[in-house]
Amino acid sequence: RDTNRGTVTIRLRLEIDSERALFTSNLSIPDSVYVNVESKKDFEVVQKTINGSVDMNRFGLSNINLYLDELKSNLTMYYALEDSIVSLILWRGMFVFKVPFIDVGRMNFRSYDIRLPINSILAFLCAVSLVEYPDLLPSFVFFSFGWLLIVSNHSRSRHVNPWMRNKPFSNMVLSLIFGKNSGRRLRIEANENCDLISAELNFWDERVKLAEERARIRAEEYARQQEEYLRELEEIGDVQYDLSAQTVGGFALDPTRAYLYPIQQYLGVACEALRILKNILLWEECYLSFWIVVGSFSLAAITFFVPWRFIIGWTSRIVIWLVFGPWMMAADRLYFSRYSDESQDEKKRRLDELKLKKRERHDKLVLEAQVAREKAAKLRDFKCYLFGNHISHVNVLKKDRYYDLPLSASSATPYNPEAKSLGEQAMDEAGYGKTRIEGQQLVGEMIPTIQETPSIHVPKGKPTKETKLLKTQDYDSNDSYIDALLKVAAIVVGASAITWCGVPLLSYVFRITLPNNQ
């Protein structure tokens, strides 16, 4: 199986109708996705595709070791964090700006790269302001988290590996505003930056090996010191003050085995949480990271104007005066003393009422849980009937330990479709000559049915959805809905201006030219 069998070429094309709709779709919680297959063999293939070749849900010491190795591998982020903190404190420039100047010798314009320590400047200003105004701490916390993601986005967008780059934050903001991709169209050549990628991987490998070597030397030194300490204790000897007889225990089972599987599950939860957090920080979940940045900056701006010192001070005063004031004596007589002075019948009646209310809430929760179980069972039966008896759950968020990156020989080019006639484009958008395979998502309450893809929506005033793909002789782009609206608006504004200025002028002219009837 380790033999190289060649490569498989996959051509993937992404068509996004609206960037704004793609952004807003990430604001809602995605639905759970399940894939049904008919045969057991297909089910095993789907499971390996989704979860990998190792079943991490099955108990085994090897799985525990894999989780521990993954947690250990995440320590490499410590080195990146160390570099960032050192660059921040020592005012090392990370943001490159091009400054144009005139080369007198060559009589042309050239640019000079200047590295500015923007992060250090912001950290210094925030720290100085925070020392003088401590009530700005909540605002600075939100701002710091958002700026951390911005710095991570800036670093990833300039990665030496073009397949690990992501959209710059500024382009994502423009795409959200205008609803289309405003950045430079991506083009990746085959074997691009191979030397730089190899050099960076070797750098990190050498750094990890050096750190592991230092850790091994420290561990050996600590073991040597412990051995010397134990040898000194052995020379001193053991003094036994207990004079009773000592018994030696016989055969006993290791009780820790019963706790290994829960530990494996806890390690799995910790690893998945770290994967999700890492994907957000590294912008693998770029749209989720984008909205977290927007939310962080929004909360920073809102909390900046909140008078925290005033709120905390007056809240503390109100709590102290209400809880420790002399009127608590009246509260004791009017409310709390009633429970101590009530009879057994009153106490039993009050407890029965509380039990009845608790029972009603419990019955309501039981009914809701029963309805949810029945819906889930019905949906499961329908999916098994329509698509197969073997069900696999597909992760909505990225929880993979390893990233699947294209090979260095892969390439990416912008898709530039040819211009078509009006009839060809209309037939193409209508799906003529194409076979669309619907998914396995079911909708409906009583009888679930397969969710069908809605027909193409053509905006008003346009013959087709993508008018930019039409030939110029078949479609005049000036006749779009927006242009027509602008024309109508211009006519209305012009008519209003003529009416406002022309009518008084014409009446004045008529009064002068027409003879007086008197």
URNOR-V902362 format. One record per helix or strand. SS is the DSSP state (helix for helix, strand for strand). FROM is the first residue (numbers start at 1). LEN is the number of residues. If there is no record, write none. Layout:
SS/FROM/LEN  SS/FROM/LEN
This chain:
helix/19/9  strand/33/5  helix/40/12  helix/61/13  helix/76/14  strand/95/9  strand/108/9  helix/118/15  helix/134/24  helix/162/3  helix/169/10  strand/188/1  helix/194/43  helix/255/27  helix/286/19  helix/308/17  helix/328/14  helix/344/44  strand/390/5  strand/412/1  strand/420/1  helix/422/8  strand/442/2  strand/449/2  helix/467/3  strand/470/1  helix/477/3  helix/481/33
